[in-house]
Amino acid sequence: MELAQLVKLQEIDHQIMKLKASLGNLPEQVEMLERQLNSTKAEINILKEELDQIDAEKRKLEGEISLLGEKKKKYQEQVYSVTTNKEYDAISAEIETTKAHIEERENTLLDFLDREEKVEQNLEEKEEQINELDSSFKEKDAVLKQKKKANEEELNKLEKERTSIVSQIRKPLYSRYERIRKARGGAALSEIKNYTCQGCFATIPAQTVVEVRKMTDIILCETCGRILISKNSHVNNHSE
């Protein structure tokens, strides 16, 4: 009878759940660490690009300051060769203008140097962070792979057994089993003990208990909707 196959199926499903549960939240931890690693790497790339831009701006400003310095020097040399007050005033004005331009660029350069220092400090912190993340990721990932490998052989065996059992169950009944199992925390079947459904602890009428013990029909608990079985079916019980 298909009900006996459902009992075997649930026993296998419970074993599969137990194997997968043995990993705990390690898969989620590894996935989270991997996301953090990728995110931090992206942040580091952005900071490095910013440093490159700052460096380019610094070189540009330093070049301009150097040219303006040479320009100011020439004006200052010309002061000694002027012959009129008008020429002197004109050169003096050029010198002051050049000085202002130099000062403006030097202030901008200082701003870039300050910004560069902050970005380098941020980059150093991110690189320290990524080293810690990478170390933690590798450690947990290695443990996860080791556990998965240990479970793999047993899991493959159970999956093959499950496939074989499922092939012996009508598709509509299997679909019902799956719907109940997913809705009830992995337990689609529930044993009756002392006229009580062990899934939800609702009282089961005596006549229903008699019908369930026959193991000939699919009978659902009217309270929780699980498929009821008799205690001699030897199925693992799970409460809601």
C-alpha beads as a LAMMPS data file, in Angstrom:
LAMMPS data file: protein, C-alpha beads

240 atoms
239 bonds

1 atom types
1 bond types

-500.0 500.0 xlo xhi
-500.0 500.0 ylo yhi
-500.0 500.0 zlo zhi

Masses

1 110.0

Atoms # bond

1 1 1 0.000 0.000 0.000
2 1 1 1.231 3.490 -0.816
3 1 1 0.839 4.637 2.787
4 1 1 3.686 2.308 3.781
5 1 1 5.812 3.930 1.079
6 1 1 4.938 7.359 2.463
7 1 1 6.119 6.209 5.894
8 1 1 9.470 5.142 4.396
9 1 1 9.629 8.396 2.459
10 1 1 9.155 10.507 5.560
11 1 1 11.817 8.522 7.429
12 1 1 14.260 9.261 4.602
13 1 1 13.222 12.920 4.450
14 1 1 13.876 13.251 8.172
15 1 1 17.340 11.753 7.743
16 1 1 18.077 14.149 4.860
17 1 1 16.874 17.103 6.955
18 1 1 19.078 15.977 9.835
19 1 1 22.137 15.760 7.575
20 1 1 21.505 19.202 6.126
21 1 1 20.791 20.646 9.569
22 1 1 24.170 19.369 10.759
23 1 1 25.704 22.176 8.709
24 1 1 23.872 24.673 10.907
25 1 1 24.016 28.220 9.605
26 1 1 27.533 27.693 8.240
27 1 1 26.431 27.968 4.572
28 1 1 24.780 31.327 5.330
29 1 1 27.889 32.506 7.196
30 1 1 30.143 31.578 4.280
31 1 1 27.805 33.270 1.803
32 1 1 27.662 36.428 3.934
33 1 1 31.463 36.549 4.271
34 1 1 31.842 36.125 0.518
35 1 1 29.443 39.033 -0.096
36 1 1 31.357 41.187 2.410
37 1 1 34.645 40.261 0.728
38 1 1 33.368 41.231 -2.722
39 1 1 31.863 44.449 -1.376
40 1 1 35.087 45.429 0.410
41 1 1 37.166 44.616 -2.683
42 1 1 34.915 46.908 -4.718
43 1 1 35.351 49.677 -2.106
44 1 1 39.132 49.224 -2.223
45 1 1 39.132 49.540 -6.017
46 1 1 37.132 52.777 -5.755
47 1 1 39.573 54.169 -3.169
48 1 1 42.568 53.257 -5.363
49 1 1 40.940 54.967 -8.343
50 1 1 40.354 58.039 -6.178
51 1 1 44.029 58.041 -5.142
52 1 1 45.042 57.873 -8.822
53 1 1 42.812 60.865 -9.571
54 1 1 44.228 62.798 -6.622
55 1 1 47.774 61.991 -7.747
56 1 1 47.008 63.235 -11.255
57 1 1 45.529 66.469 -9.881
58 1 1 48.549 66.940 -7.601
59 1 1 50.998 66.538 -10.495
60 1 1 48.981 69.007 -12.554
61 1 1 48.957 71.569 -9.741
62 1 1 52.649 71.069 -9.004
63 1 1 53.399 71.653 -12.692
64 1 1 51.324 74.826 -12.733
65 1 1 52.953 76.079 -9.522
66 1 1 56.382 75.428 -11.024
67 1 1 55.537 77.342 -14.210
68 1 1 54.028 80.215 -12.249
69 1 1 57.136 80.299 -10.063
70 1 1 59.337 80.659 -13.122
71 1 1 57.011 83.345 -14.457
72 1 1 57.207 85.268 -11.166
73 1 1 61.004 84.978 -11.171
74 1 1 61.183 86.505 -14.663
75 1 1 58.934 89.370 -13.641
76 1 1 61.081 89.981 -10.589
77 1 1 64.199 90.092 -12.792
78 1 1 62.502 92.548 -15.127
79 1 1 61.905 94.941 -12.222
80 1 1 65.585 95.917 -12.322
81 1 1 65.446 96.819 -16.013
82 1 1 62.361 99.081 -16.055
83 1 1 62.868 102.755 -16.744
84 1 1 59.470 104.246 -15.915
85 1 1 57.034 104.131 -13.034
86 1 1 54.351 102.886 -15.403
87 1 1 56.468 99.888 -16.412
88 1 1 57.316 99.238 -12.743
89 1 1 53.650 99.334 -11.707
90 1 1 52.693 96.978 -14.564
91 1 1 55.365 94.439 -13.659
92 1 1 54.531 94.729 -9.951
93 1 1 50.885 94.027 -10.774
94 1 1 51.885 90.944 -12.780
95 1 1 54.028 89.732 -9.896
96 1 1 51.157 90.118 -7.404
97 1 1 48.738 88.392 -9.785
98 1 1 51.188 85.533 -10.274
99 1 1 51.678 85.250 -6.502
100 1 1 47.897 85.066 -6.025
101 1 1 47.661 82.306 -8.638
102 1 1 50.471 80.408 -6.943
103 1 1 48.844 80.781 -3.531
104 1 1 45.499 79.640 -4.927
105 1 1 47.033 76.506 -6.397
106 1 1 49.076 75.807 -3.262
107 1 1 45.903 75.955 -1.167
108 1 1 44.180 73.601 -3.600
109 1 1 47.222 71.303 -3.415
110 1 1 47.003 71.295 0.377
111 1 1 43.335 70.303 0.107
112 1 1 44.305 67.412 -2.166
113 1 1 47.070 66.345 0.228
114 1 1 44.605 66.354 3.102
115 1 1 42.113 64.379 1.035
116 1 1 44.853 61.963 -0.017
117 1 1 45.771 61.308 3.614
118 1 1 42.167 60.513 4.510
119 1 1 41.714 58.210 1.516
120 1 1 44.987 56.391 2.301
121 1 1 43.890 55.929 5.906
122 1 1 40.507 54.603 4.754
123 1 1 42.257 52.308 2.283
124 1 1 44.546 50.962 5.005
125 1 1 41.529 50.188 7.205
126 1 1 39.740 48.456 4.321
127 1 1 42.806 46.356 3.529
128 1 1 43.067 45.283 7.172
129 1 1 39.359 44.482 7.097
130 1 1 39.660 42.426 3.921
131 1 1 42.537 40.427 5.393
132 1 1 40.381 39.534 8.393
133 1 1 37.391 38.719 6.163
134 1 1 39.490 36.612 3.827
135 1 1 40.975 34.656 6.718
136 1 1 37.542 34.047 8.267
137 1 1 36.030 33.139 4.894
138 1 1 38.731 30.594 4.068
139 1 1 38.478 29.033 7.522
140 1 1 34.675 28.664 7.478
141 1 1 34.579 27.646 3.813
142 1 1 37.092 24.866 4.500
143 1 1 34.990 23.596 7.426
144 1 1 31.835 23.748 5.292
145 1 1 33.442 21.804 2.435
146 1 1 34.751 19.221 4.882
147 1 1 31.298 18.734 6.425
148 1 1 29.622 18.604 3.028
149 1 1 32.104 15.983 1.864
150 1 1 31.472 13.919 4.984
151 1 1 27.716 14.090 4.373
152 1 1 27.862 13.691 0.609
153 1 1 28.072 9.893 0.455
154 1 1 25.221 9.366 2.919
155 1 1 23.143 12.120 1.273
156 1 1 23.572 10.594 -2.198
157 1 1 22.520 7.211 -0.839
158 1 1 19.403 8.683 0.767
159 1 1 18.516 10.659 -2.359
160 1 1 18.684 7.479 -4.464
161 1 1 16.464 5.641 -1.972
162 1 1 14.062 8.560 -1.998
163 1 1 13.862 8.598 -5.801
164 1 1 13.127 4.874 -5.806
165 1 1 10.320 5.253 -3.252
166 1 1 8.799 8.283 -4.987
167 1 1 8.596 6.287 -8.238
168 1 1 6.265 3.841 -6.448
169 1 1 3.842 6.551 -5.295
170 1 1 1.110 8.054 -7.458
171 1 1 1.953 11.629 -8.500
172 1 1 -1.198 13.196 -6.978
173 1 1 -0.489 11.523 -3.636
174 1 1 3.172 12.524 -3.725
175 1 1 2.181 16.105 -4.534
176 1 1 -0.152 16.107 -1.531
177 1 1 2.614 14.688 0.660
178 1 1 5.006 17.437 -0.473
179 1 1 2.466 20.204 0.114
180 1 1 1.784 19.011 3.655
181 1 1 5.473 18.427 4.372
182 1 1 6.446 21.952 3.314
183 1 1 3.545 23.477 5.221
184 1 1 4.227 21.481 8.400
185 1 1 7.939 21.886 8.963
186 1 1 8.996 18.731 7.136
187 1 1 6.499 16.288 8.705
188 1 1 3.645 15.313 6.417
189 1 1 2.739 12.207 8.446
190 1 1 1.737 12.053 12.090
191 1 1 1.381 9.039 14.358
192 1 1 -1.686 8.493 16.485
193 1 1 -0.860 7.714 20.106
194 1 1 -3.530 7.352 22.812
195 1 1 -6.142 8.676 20.384
196 1 1 -4.072 11.833 19.890
197 1 1 -2.409 13.223 16.770
198 1 1 1.241 13.615 17.704
199 1 1 1.614 16.464 15.221
200 1 1 -0.879 18.849 16.787
201 1 1 -2.118 16.859 19.841
202 1 1 -5.722 17.037 18.714
203 1 1 -8.000 14.183 19.859
204 1 1 -8.775 11.645 17.134
205 1 1 -12.205 9.895 17.195
206 1 1 -12.119 6.152 17.940
207 1 1 -13.667 5.229 14.571
208 1 1 -10.989 7.260 12.768
209 1 1 -8.289 5.482 14.756
210 1 1 -9.711 2.132 13.661
211 1 1 -9.651 3.236 10.006
212 1 1 -6.096 4.542 10.288
213 1 1 -4.864 1.272 11.793
214 1 1 -6.046 -0.583 8.700
215 1 1 -3.408 1.331 6.698
216 1 1 -5.566 1.114 3.593
217 1 1 -6.724 4.715 3.081
218 1 1 -5.209 8.168 3.337
219 1 1 -6.839 9.858 6.336
220 1 1 -5.964 13.407 7.351
221 1 1 -6.003 14.951 10.787
222 1 1 -8.905 17.397 10.744
223 1 1 -6.914 19.872 12.843
224 1 1 -3.423 20.011 11.323
225 1 1 -4.022 18.322 7.969
226 1 1 -1.245 15.766 8.336
227 1 1 -1.638 12.220 7.064
228 1 1 -2.432 10.001 10.040
229 1 1 -0.624 6.691 10.623
230 1 1 -0.740 4.040 13.324
231 1 1 2.101 3.613 15.822
232 1 1 3.290 0.356 14.243
233 1 1 4.393 2.364 11.192
234 1 1 7.594 3.327 13.041
235 1 1 7.770 6.911 11.733
236 1 1 9.643 9.745 13.370
237 1 1 7.266 12.265 14.928
238 1 1 7.573 16.025 14.700
239 1 1 5.385 18.541 16.459
240 1 1 4.319 21.783 14.817

Bonds

1 1 1 2
2 1 2 3
3 1 3 4
4 1 4 5
5 1 5 6
6 1 6 7
7 1 7 8
8 1 8 9
9 1 9 10
10 1 10 11
11 1 11 12
12 1 12 13
13 1 13 14
14 1 14 15
15 1 15 16
16 1 16 17
17 1 17 18
18 1 18 19
19 1 19 20
20 1 20 21
21 1 21 22
22 1 22 23
23 1 23 24
24 1 24 25
25 1 25 26
26 1 26 27
27 1 27 28
28 1 28 29
29 1 29 30
30 1 30 31
31 1 31 32
32 1 32 33
33 1 33 34
34 1 34 35
35 1 35 36
36 1 36 37
37 1 37 38
38 1 38 39
39 1 39 40
40 1 40 41
41 1 41 42
42 1 42 43
43 1 43 44
44 1 44 45
45 1 45 46
46 1 46 47
47 1 47 48
48 1 48 49
49 1 49 50
50 1 50 51
51 1 51 52
52 1 52 53
53 1 53 54
54 1 54 55
55 1 55 56
56 1 56 57
57 1 57 58
58 1 58 59
59 1 59 60
60 1 60 61
61 1 61 62
62 1 62 63
63 1 63 64
64 1 64 65
65 1 65 66
66 1 66 67
67 1 67 68
68 1 68 69
69 1 69 70
70 1 70 71
71 1 71 72
72 1 72 73
73 1 73 74
74 1 74 75
75 1 75 76
76 1 76 77
77 1 77 78
78 1 78 79
79 1 79 80
80 1 80 81
81 1 81 82
82 1 82 83
83 1 83 84
84 1 84 85
85 1 85 86
86 1 86 87
87 1 87 88
88 1 88 89
89 1 89 90
90 1 90 91
91 1 91 92
92 1 92 93
93 1 93 94
94 1 94 95
95 1 95 96
96 1 96 97
97 1 97 98
98 1 98 99
99 1 99 100
100 1 100 101
101 1 101 102
102 1 102 103
103 1 103 104
104 1 104 105
105 1 105 106
106 1 106 107
107 1 107 108
108 1 108 109
109 1 109 110
110 1 110 111
111 1 111 112
112 1 112 113
113 1 113 114
114 1 114 115
115 1 115 116
116 1 116 117
117 1 117 118
118 1 118 119
119 1 119 120
120 1 120 121
121 1 121 122
122 1 122 123
123 1 123 124
124 1 124 125
125 1 125 126
126 1 126 127
127 1 127 128
128 1 128 129
129 1 129 130
130 1 130 131
131 1 131 132
132 1 132 133
133 1 133 134
134 1 134 135
135 1 135 136
136 1 136 137
137 1 137 138
138 1 138 139
139 1 139 140
140 1 140 141
141 1 141 142
142 1 142 143
143 1 143 144
144 1 144 145
145 1 145 146
146 1 146 147
147 1 147 148
148 1 148 149
149 1 149 150
150 1 150 151
151 1 151 152
152 1 152 153
153 1 153 154
154 1 154 155
155 1 155 156
156 1 156 157
157 1 157 158
158 1 158 159
159 1 159 160
160 1 160 161
161 1 161 162
162 1 162 163
163 1 163 164
164 1 164 165
165 1 165 166
166 1 166 167
167 1 167 168
168 1 168 169
169 1 169 170
170 1 170 171
171 1 171 172
172 1 172 173
173 1 173 174
174 1 174 175
175 1 175 176
176 1 176 177
177 1 177 178
178 1 178 179
179 1 179 180
180 1 180 181
181 1 181 182
182 1 182 183
183 1 183 184
184 1 184 185
185 1 185 186
186 1 186 187
187 1 187 188
188 1 188 189
189 1 189 190
190 1 190 191
191 1 191 192
192 1 192 193
193 1 193 194
194 1 194 195
195 1 195 196
196 1 196 197
197 1 197 198
198 1 198 199
199 1 199 200
200 1 200 201
201 1 201 202
202 1 202 203
203 1 203 204
204 1 204 205
205 1 205 206
206 1 206 207
207 1 207 208
208 1 208 209
209 1 209 210
210 1 210 211
211 1 211 212
212 1 212 213
213 1 213 214
214 1 214 215
215 1 215 216
216 1 216 217
217 1 217 218
218 1 218 219
219 1 219 220
220 1 220 221
221 1 221 222
222 1 222 223
223 1 223 224
224 1 224 225
225 1 225 226
226 1 226 227
227 1 227 228
228 1 228 229
229 1 229 230
230 1 230 231
231 1 231 232
232 1 232 233
233 1 233 234
234 1 234 235
235 1 235 236
236 1 236 237
237 1 237 238
238 1 238 239
239 1 239 240
